[in-house]
Amino acid sequence: MLLKVIKDFSWAHANVNVKHYEKGQTIETDDQDLIDVSTHEGWAAEASEGAPEVTVKPAKQGKAATKSTEVAATECAPEVKAD
């Protein structure tokens, strides 16, 4: 299968051989784990030879996604009152 890389990522082939893939690169592979994970995570999409370049825009993030996890956790935590 041909995959077109949408977002830079690294993959450990056979759990030891780490390879870095960059946006725009085409990967020819029969590694089903690489195919499943990279497409599910949005790192790559199925491509065919000679397919036109596809630009994928990231989804718009809401207010909560722009705050740090510490700030978001503090704001969502219940208030604790001492006796």
N, C-alpha and C positions, 0 to 999 in steps of 0.2 A: 504494500500500500504506500502511496505517496502522501506525505503530510507537509503542509506549508506552515512554518513557524510564525505565530502571531505575536508571541512575547518571548523574550530571551529566557532560557531555562537550562538547567544541567540535568543529565540523566545518568544513572549508574547502570550500565549494561552488565548483566550477569552479577549485579551487586558489587562489582569491583572496578570496572572500567568506566570512569566518569568522563562524559563527553559534554561539552557546552554547545548549545544550539542558539543561533541568533535570529532575530526577527527577519523575515524575508527568505530565510534559508529553506530549501526543500529537503526532506528526509525520505529516503526509500527504505522501508523496513517491513519485516514480517513479525516483529516483536509485539505481540498482542497487548502486553502490559504497557509498553510505551504508547501504543495507539490509544488504549482505553484511558489512561491517566492524562496524557497530554491533551486529548480532546475534551475530556470531562472538566479539567481545570482551566480550559481556555488558552492553553499554551500553543496549541496547534489545531489545524483543521484539515480535513481530508482535501486533497488536491489531486488534480489530474494533469498529466503532462500537457504543456501548452496552455494551461488555464490562465486567464488574466489575473493580474495582481489584485488582491482584495484587501481593502483597508477596513479594519475593524475598530470602531471607536469604543472606548471603555464605557461601561454603564455609568450614568450620572449617580454620584453618591449623595445620600441624604445628609442632614445635619449631624446625626449621630456618628456616621462614618468618618467625618472630618475631625472629630475630637479624639484626643489621645485615649487609650483604653483606661488609663488611671483616672482621668477626669470623668469619663463616661461611667465607670464603675462607682465612683464617689457620688455622682448625681443620682444614680439608680439605687444606691444602697439605702436600706431603711434607717431611719434615725434611731439611735440608741440613747435612751435616757437613763442616767444613773439614779439610784434610789436615794 
